Amino acid sequence: MSATTMTSFPTFAAAPGALIASPSSQVRDRVLQCIHKRWLRVEEVHGGADALAKLEGAEWQVLFLDRQLPDLDCEELVSLVGRRFPETQVIILDAESATSHFELAGEEICAAFQAEARPRELRPRTLAEGKKLLNTEPCGDTRGCDDIASRRYEPLPGMIGASEAMQRIYRLAQLVAPRPTTVLIVGSTGTGKELVARALHALSPRAARPFVAVNCAAIPETLLESELFGHARGAFTGAVQAQMGRIAAAHGGTLFLDEVGELPLAMQAKLLRFLEEKELQRLGSPELTRVDVRVVAASNVDLAGRASRGEFREDLFYRLSAFPLELPPLSERRDDIVPLAEHFLACLAAAMNMPCPHLSPEAARVLETHPWKGNVCELQHVMERASILVEDRATVRGEDLYFPFDSPIRVDSRPHS
């Protein structure tokens, strides 16, 4: 399955199979009794994050999904699977369902997967079809669904915003933060990928250990291996003493690989081996060192597309994207623009020990309608300039707002008198 967008993930070609995701061994056993002889592959996982990892690593014709997952919300996961893996049919399982429902599901699903049928010709089963097949509602007790829909999540440390788009990020980040799962954060420049990475570290059991950030695009290729893995004394000309690499420096904590898509292919192979073995070898040294780090990567480019074109290793892509988080651009979280602007004004005023100005209604309207191609970073710079232009006034006016993307700076070339 090829990928052309940031949110589409390619999969390995594999034998037809069924994936069962449930924390209940009883539920998994009941499904297995129905389908184990009808598929070439059947695998079981405990939760939603594990199911996502399996889906990203192989093609699955059917996902039997327990609605009572220990880590992710069932309906959110169904929506995610529908977008990223449209060829996988989803059947919602209810622990209270009668055995006949599972048998019915098995018989009807298996009938759709006869030997002569090609998986890519099959029509994906929607959530509505799945609940009809099992003769049950997708959430059972609707009060529980209402609780999930209405629940509000606290912003991640260092982040501002209460929009629906950010509520989803907060929920998923808080779910995955305590786990050692590798996270891939994707989003446009300026959306706050490093803030999310730092929040994942702060909310994890590793919070007291180092957080080491590496900008993969900022280090010259000739120095990259030494920077990441370290080097022994005399490993190359100028290596007068041994050096610990960034990976080893993050031992016990979190390694943040920013702009990971810019890694050269040779370095991608070395990073993949480290992720698989948790061992590193310093440049010029024969010794292997075990290192315990949780890896969080970030990219503002389409890694899936690069992988499909051979510009990024597919196996490394699957390793990094065990739990993807896609940050929305600021243009998709309009409700957060004014609170963010006011936050920046307050921080700037506090830094200068000055009274904090407030936004006029006109300025607020301008901010809310601007396209924000530079996302939160652009907003921060716009508010910094406005805080200077406001001088001793108590209000930021619309004319104090300057947008460099729309109005390039012009240099006055006229001679001065």
Secondary structure, DSSP 8 states (H G I E B T S, - for coil): ----STT---------EEEEE-S-HHHHHHHHHHHTTT-SEEEEESSHHHHHHHHHHS--SEEEEESS-SSS-HHHHHHHHHHH-TTSEEEEE-TTS-HHHHHHHHHHHHHHT-TTS-GGGS----HHHHHHHTTS-SSSSHHHHHHHHH------TT-----HHHHHHHHHHHHHTTS---EEEE--TTS-HHHHHHHHHHTSTTTTS-EEEEETTTS-HHHHHHHHHEE-TTSSTT--S-EE-HHHHTTTSEEEEETGGGS-HHHHHHHHHHHHH-EEE-BT---EEE---EEEEEESS-HHHHHHTTSS-HHHHHHHTSEEEE---GGG-GGGHHHHHHHHHHHHHHHTT----EE-HHHHHHHHHS--TTHHHHHHHHHHHHHHHTTT-SEE-GGG---TTTS------S---
